[in-house]
């Protein structure tokens, strides 16, 4: 028993002398080194994340996402007064107004399918006066370019020719077709016989921006949120209209307008009637 104790004691002393950790358990120094390396890796990851985050914020600030595109409204321009574009007789019994977007597919359908009949059978016969007010929507990338180009054509008295050509060639200049709509719109302007020098300069300088903004504001003041929207006899319809439906609404509006005239004329005649002669007393 005593010898065993002595041997154990000697063995313990040898172990203490051989301990390279100077009082620490074997592996402690290695564990410390491993922990230091882990910390360096952690801080390196944090630094990388910070750099990437700053880069992402910088990019986002200079490249707004599609859903948060820069506003097309130029607030530095003084406001102008414009009520859109009109065709037809001033003495027509009613006026029909369309709020349209040149890049809107349903507006394109109306312009190419319904509107030719509207002009031939209703406008040219004096039954209605037709007003177009462009309402460029934010969801359409190139629509402001088209509205400005149409207003530039109006300066040369060719709004309606440009209106028709823009809609007929919608698939050439819209946001899905090109990132350079002005180039196509200039070609269209040349095709309809515009003075190209004057027209191209107007397009390049955005000379008609304020006019388009005035039209846009008319739609916003009405709290419109879609195109095409028609105002027919005081009734507002936000939908594509085939000719038969359009014609029925026009007929109803004309009937109401004509029914209101006799009553108004009767009241007016009473008010304007001959004054009674004074009596001698």
C-alpha positions as CSV (number, residue, x, y, z in Angstrom):
1,X,0.0,0.0,0.0
2,X,2.8,2.4,1.0
3,X,4.8,1.6,-2.1
4,X,1.8,2.1,-4.3
5,X,1.3,5.5,-2.7
6,X,4.9,6.4,-3.3
7,X,4.7,5.3,-6.9
8,X,1.6,7.2,-7.5
9,X,3.1,10.3,-5.9
10,X,6.2,9.9,-8.1
11,X,4.0,9.5,-11.2
12,X,2.1,12.6,-10.3
13,X,5.2,14.6,-10.0
14,X,6.4,13.4,-13.4
15,X,3.2,14.4,-14.9
16,X,3.4,17.9,-13.4
17,X,7.0,18.3,-14.8
18,X,5.9,17.2,-18.2
19,X,2.9,19.5,-18.3
20,X,3.6,22.1,-21.1
21,X,0.7,24.3,-20.2
22,X,2.3,25.7,-17.0
23,X,-0.5,24.9,-14.7
24,X,-3.2,24.7,-17.4
25,X,-4.8,21.5,-18.7
26,X,-3.5,20.1,-21.9
27,X,-5.4,21.6,-24.8
28,X,-6.1,24.9,-23.2
29,X,-3.6,26.8,-25.4
30,X,-4.9,25.2,-28.5
31,X,-8.4,26.0,-27.5
32,X,-7.5,29.7,-27.1
33,X,-5.9,29.8,-30.5
34,X,-9.1,28.2,-32.1
35,X,-11.3,30.8,-30.3
36,X,-9.2,33.7,-31.6
37,X,-9.4,32.4,-35.1
38,X,-13.2,32.1,-34.8
39,X,-13.5,35.7,-33.6
40,X,-11.5,36.9,-36.5
41,X,-13.8,35.1,-38.9
42,X,-16.9,36.5,-37.2
43,X,-15.7,40.1,-37.4
44,X,-14.7,39.5,-41.0
45,X,-18.2,38.4,-41.9
46,X,-19.7,41.4,-40.1
47,X,-17.4,43.7,-42.1
48,X,-18.4,42.1,-45.4
49,X,-22.1,42.4,-44.5
50,X,-21.7,46.1,-43.7
51,X,-19.9,46.8,-47.0
52,X,-22.5,44.9,-49.0
53,X,-25.3,46.7,-47.1
54,X,-23.8,50.1,-47.8
55,X,-23.3,49.3,-51.5
56,X,-26.9,48.1,-51.7
57,X,-28.3,51.2,-50.2
58,X,-26.2,53.4,-52.5
59,X,-27.5,51.5,-55.5
60,X,-31.1,51.7,-54.4
61,X,-30.8,55.4,-53.9
62,X,-29.5,56.0,-57.4
63,X,-31.6,53.2,-59.1
64,X,-35.2,53.3,-57.9
65,X,-37.1,50.1,-58.2
66,X,-39.9,49.8,-60.8
67,X,-42.5,50.1,-58.1
68,X,-40.9,53.3,-56.9
69,X,-40.0,55.0,-60.1
70,X,-39.2,58.7,-60.2
71,X,-42.2,60.8,-60.7
72,X,-42.7,62.1,-64.3
73,X,-44.2,65.3,-63.0
74,X,-41.9,68.3,-63.3
75,X,-42.9,70.6,-60.4
76,X,-40.6,73.4,-61.6
77,X,-42.9,74.1,-64.6
78,X,-45.5,76.8,-64.2
79,X,-49.0,75.4,-64.6
80,X,-50.9,75.9,-67.9
81,X,-54.6,75.7,-68.8
82,X,-55.6,73.0,-71.2
83,X,-58.8,71.0,-71.6
84,X,-57.6,68.4,-74.0
85,X,-58.4,68.0,-77.7
86,X,-61.9,68.4,-79.3
87,X,-63.5,67.3,-82.5
88,X,-67.1,68.0,-83.6
89,X,-69.6,70.8,-83.7
90,X,-69.8,73.2,-80.8
91,X,-73.6,73.0,-81.2
92,X,-73.8,69.2,-80.8
93,X,-76.5,68.3,-78.2
94,X,-74.0,66.6,-75.9
95,X,-70.2,66.2,-75.4
96,X,-68.5,62.9,-74.7
97,X,-65.1,63.0,-73.0
98,X,-62.6,60.2,-73.0
99,X,-59.7,60.1,-70.5
100,X,-57.2,57.8,-72.2
101,X,-53.6,56.6,-71.9
102,X,-51.7,56.2,-75.2
103,X,-50.0,53.0,-73.9
104,X,-53.2,51.5,-72.5
105,X,-54.2,48.4,-74.5
106,X,-58.0,48.9,-74.0
107,X,-57.6,52.5,-75.1
108,X,-55.9,51.2,-78.2
109,X,-58.8,48.8,-78.8
110,X,-61.3,51.7,-78.5
111,X,-59.2,53.9,-80.8
112,X,-58.9,51.3,-83.5
113,X,-62.2,49.4,-83.3
114,X,-64.9,51.7,-81.9
115,X,-63.7,55.3,-82.5
116,X,-63.8,55.2,-86.3
117,X,-67.6,54.5,-86.2
118,X,-68.0,57.1,-83.4
119,X,-66.5,59.7,-85.7
120,X,-68.3,58.7,-88.8
121,X,-71.7,58.1,-87.4
122,X,-71.9,60.4,-84.4
123,X,-69.3,63.2,-84.6
124,X,-69.6,63.9,-88.3
125,X,-73.4,63.9,-88.2
126,X,-73.4,66.5,-85.4
127,X,-74.9,64.2,-82.7
128,X,-71.9,64.5,-80.3
129,X,-68.8,66.6,-79.8
130,X,-65.8,64.3,-78.7
131,X,-63.1,65.4,-76.3
132,X,-59.9,63.4,-75.6
133,X,-57.9,64.1,-72.5
134,X,-54.7,62.1,-72.1
135,X,-54.2,60.6,-68.6
136,X,-50.8,58.9,-68.6
137,X,-50.7,56.2,-65.9
138,X,-47.6,55.4,-63.8
139,X,-47.7,51.7,-64.8
140,X,-46.9,52.5,-68.4
141,X,-43.2,53.4,-69.0
142,X,-43.4,55.2,-72.3
143,X,-46.9,56.8,-72.1
144,X,-45.6,60.3,-71.2
145,X,-43.4,60.3,-74.3
146,X,-46.4,59.6,-76.4
147,X,-48.5,62.3,-74.8
148,X,-45.8,64.9,-75.3
149,X,-45.4,63.8,-78.9
150,X,-49.2,64.1,-79.5
151,X,-49.1,67.6,-78.0
152,X,-46.2,68.5,-80.2
153,X,-48.2,67.4,-83.3
154,X,-51.1,69.5,-82.1
155,X,-48.8,72.6,-82.4
156,X,-48.9,71.8,-86.2
157,X,-52.6,71.2,-86.2
158,X,-52.3,67.4,-86.5
159,X,-53.2,66.1,-83.1
160,X,-55.9,63.6,-84.3
161,X,-53.6,62.3,-87.1
162,X,-50.9,61.7,-84.5
163,X,-53.4,60.3,-82.0
164,X,-54.5,57.7,-84.6
165,X,-51.0,56.8,-85.6
166,X,-49.7,56.4,-82.1
167,X,-52.5,54.0,-81.2
168,X,-52.1,52.1,-84.5
169,X,-48.4,51.7,-83.8
170,X,-48.6,51.1,-80.1
171,X,-46.7,47.8,-80.3
172,X,-43.7,49.6,-81.8
173,X,-43.1,52.3,-79.1
174,X,-44.6,51.0,-75.9
175,X,-42.6,49.9,-72.8
176,X,-42.4,46.3,-73.9
177,X,-41.1,47.2,-77.4
178,X,-38.4,49.8,-76.7
179,X,-36.4,51.9,-74.3
180,X,-36.2,54.7,-76.8
181,X,-39.8,55.6,-77.7
182,X,-39.0,59.1,-78.9
183,X,-37.1,57.6,-81.9
184,X,-40.2,55.7,-83.0
185,X,-42.5,58.6,-82.3
186,X,-40.4,60.8,-84.5
187,X,-40.6,58.3,-87.3
188,X,-44.4,58.3,-86.9
189,X,-44.4,62.1,-86.9
190,X,-42.5,62.1,-90.2
191,X,-45.0,59.5,-91.7
192,X,-48.0,61.8,-91.0
193,X,-46.3,64.7,-92.7
194,X,-45.2,66.9,-89.7
195,X,-42.4,69.4,-90.1
196,X,-39.7,67.1,-88.7
197,X,-37.3,69.8,-87.5
198,X,-40.0,71.5,-85.5
199,X,-41.5,68.3,-84.2
200,X,-38.2,66.6,-83.3
201,X,-37.1,69.7,-81.3
202,X,-40.4,69.8,-79.5
203,X,-40.0,66.1,-78.5
204,X,-36.4,66.4,-77.5
205,X,-36.9,69.4,-75.3
206,X,-40.2,68.1,-73.7
207,X,-41.7,71.4,-74.7
208,X,-45.3,70.1,-74.1
209,X,-44.7,68.6,-70.7
210,X,-46.7,71.3,-68.9
211,X,-49.7,70.8,-71.2
212,X,-49.7,67.0,-70.5
213,X,-49.4,67.7,-66.8
214,X,-52.5,69.9,-67.0
215,X,-54.5,67.0,-68.6
216,X,-53.2,64.6,-66.0
217,X,-54.3,67.0,-63.3
218,X,-57.9,67.1,-64.8
219,X,-58.0,63.3,-64.3
220,X,-56.6,63.4,-60.8
221,X,-59.1,66.1,-59.8
222,X,-61.8,63.6,-60.8
223,X,-60.1,60.9,-58.8
224,X,-59.9,58.7,-61.8
225,X,-57.7,55.6,-61.5
226,X,-58.0,53.8,-64.8
227,X,-58.3,54.2,-68.6
228,X,-60.3,54.4,-70.7
229,X,-62.8,56.4,-68.7
230,X,-65.7,58.0,-70.6
231,X,-68.0,60.8,-69.5
232,X,-71.3,60.5,-71.4
233,X,-74.1,62.8,-70.4
234,X,-72.9,63.1,-66.8
235,X,-72.4,59.3,-66.5
236,X,-68.9,58.0,-65.9
237,X,-67.8,54.6,-67.3
238,X,-64.4,53.1,-66.8
239,X,-64.3,50.4,-69.4
240,X,-63.8,49.6,-73.1
241,X,-67.0,50.3,-75.0
242,X,-68.0,48.6,-78.3
243,X,-69.8,50.9,-80.7
244,X,-73.4,49.5,-80.0
245,X,-73.0,50.1,-76.2
246,X,-71.4,53.5,-76.8
247,X,-74.3,54.5,-79.2
248,X,-76.9,53.4,-76.7
249,X,-75.4,55.5,-73.9
250,X,-75.2,58.5,-76.3
251,X,-78.8,58.1,-77.3
252,X,-79.9,58.0,-73.7
253,X,-77.8,61.1,-72.9
254,X,-79.3,63.0,-75.9
255,X,-82.8,62.1,-74.9
256,X,-82.2,63.4,-71.4
257,X,-80.7,66.6,-72.8
258,X,-83.6,67.2,-75.1
259,X,-86.2,66.5,-72.4
260,X,-84.5,69.0,-70.2
261,X,-84.6,71.8,-72.9
262,X,-88.4,72.5,-73.0
263,X,-88.6,72.8,-69.2
264,X,-85.6,75.2,-69.3
265,X,-87.1,77.2,-72.2
266,X,-90.5,77.4,-70.4
267,X,-88.9,78.7,-67.2
268,X,-86.8,81.1,-69.2
269,X,-89.8,82.5,-71.1
270,X,-91.5,83.2,-67.8
271,X,-88.6,85.1,-66.4
272,X,-88.1,87.1,-69.6
273,X,-91.8,87.8,-70.1
274,X,-93.1,91.3,-71.0
275,X,-93.2,93.6,-68.0
276,X,-96.7,94.8,-67.0
277,X,-97.6,98.3,-68.1
278,X,-97.8,100.8,-65.3
279,X,-101.3,101.9,-64.4
280,X,-102.3,105.6,-64.0
281,X,-103.7,106.4,-60.7
